[in-house]
Amino acid sequence: MPKLTLAFKGRLLSIHHLGERPLTIGRDPSAGLRIESLAVAPQHAELVPSGPGYLLLALDPAFPVLLNQERVDQASLSHGDEIQIGKHRLTYSEESLALAPPAPEPAPIEVKDEDEEEPSSGLLPAYLQVQSGRRIGHIVFCRRAVTRLDRLGAAEVMITREGDRYHLLRLEGSREVRLGGIPITTTAEVRLNDCDLIEIGELRLRFFSGRPAPQPG
C-alpha cells in the first residue's frame, strides 16, 4: 500500500496510508490529510488514484504545490518523490513500510521502530529516519549505547551514545560515508547534531536528537 510521510523542518510528524479513493490535503477540517498551518490552503492539493499510481493536483492557484522543488499544477507521482505543501514536506513511497499496521481508513499513524517500546519519559530518544531507497520512512531509535545499522545494509557505520551525546563511528567498508556532505575518512568518532544528514553510498539517513513524546488524548 502506498503511503505519504509527513515532516516539518526535518521532523517526522506522521505516516498516512493511501487507499483507492482521492485524498485531499489542506487546512480545512474536512481534508483527508489536515495540515494546520496558515501557509496551507483550506483545500491545497489532492492525490487521485491513476492506474497503478497517483496523480498530484494543485487545487488553489494562490498556494503553490512543489514536486521535487518545482511548482506543478498536476503530475504523476513516482517512488521517492517529495511534495512541499506550505512549509511541510510529504514523501511519497509506493511500498507500505510502516512500523505499525495501517488503520482500516487512511489516517495519520505515529511511527516507531518495530523492536522498540514507547519510552516512559517525556522525550523520545534520538532516532534515524531513512530518506532514500526501499525502506524510505523507516525509523531506527538510538536508545542503546551502540546502534548498528546492519538491518539497513549499512554495516560501514554505527551510532554510539554517551549520556545525551551521540557520535557516528566509521567502520571498515567500501562505500563512501559522508556527514553533512563532508566525507568521513577516519575511524575517530564524530559528534552528531540534530538534523544531521548521514550518507552511506546511496543510502541517506537523517539524525534527530529527540523530541517531546506525544501526549495521550
Sequence and secondary structure as in RCSB ss.txt:
>XXXX:A:sequence
MPKLTLAFKGRLLSIHHLGERPLTIGRDPSAGLRIESLAVAPQHAELVPSGPGYLLLALDPAFPVLLNQERVDQA
SLSHGDEIQIGKHRLTYSEESLALAPPAPEPAPIEVKDEDEEEPSSGLLPAYLQVQSGRRIGHIVFCRRAVTRLD
RLGAAEVMITREGDRYHLLRLEGSREVRLGGIPITTTAEVRLNDCDLIEIGELRLRFFSGRPAPQPG
>XXXX:A:secstr
  EEEEEETTEEEEEEE  SS EEEESSTTSSEE   TTS TT EEEEEETTEEEEEE  TTS EEETTEE SEE
E  TT EEEETTEEEEEESS   SS   SS  EE    TT    SSSB   EEEE SSTTTT EEE  SSEEE G
GGT TTEEEEEETTEEEEEE S SS EEETTEE  SSS EE  TT EEEETTEEEEEE   B     
